[in-house]
């Protein structure tokens, strides 16, 4: 049974980020989310403007 324990691979921790790297990653995520949100709003506004005011004058 002790032979099985010796053959196991050591546990891998993976990548451990420093506090600075975590802060930068969060800042990038916030920037990307802000740009994406701005583009969504921009496309929405452009679509409404291209339809024109006549879109509101429709029979109900």
N, C-alpha and C positions, 0 to 999 in steps of 0.2 A: 504494500500500500504506500510506503514511503517513496517508492520509485515513481508512482503516478504523480505525486506532488512535485517531484523534481523535474518532470517533463513538461509541466504546464508553463505556458508563456507568461511572462510578467504582465501585470495589469497595466494597460496603457492609459495615461491620463488625457491624452489628446493635447490640443493647443490651449494653453492657459494665457489669457490676455492680461496685460497690465491694466491698471486703472486708467492710465492715459489712453491706451488703445480702446478701452471700453467707452471712454468719454468721446473720443473721435468718431467711433462707429455710431454712437447715438446721434452725434451732431450731423453726420452724413445721412443717417436715416431720416432725421427731421427735415433736412434740406430737400431730400428726394421727395418726401411726402408733401412738403409745401409746394414744390414745383408741380407735382402731379395734381394736387388740388387746384392750383392756379390754372393749369391747362384744362381741367374738367370744366371749371367755371367759364373760362374763355371760350371753349367750344360751345357751351350751352348758350352764352350770350350771342355769339356769332350766328348760331342757328336761329335764334329768336329774331335777330335783326334781319337776317336774310329772308325770313318768312314775311316780314313786314307787318304793318299795322292791320292789314286786311284780314289777318288770321283771326282777329277778335270779332270781325263783322260776319259771323256765320249764323245761319239759322239754328236755333236750339231745338 
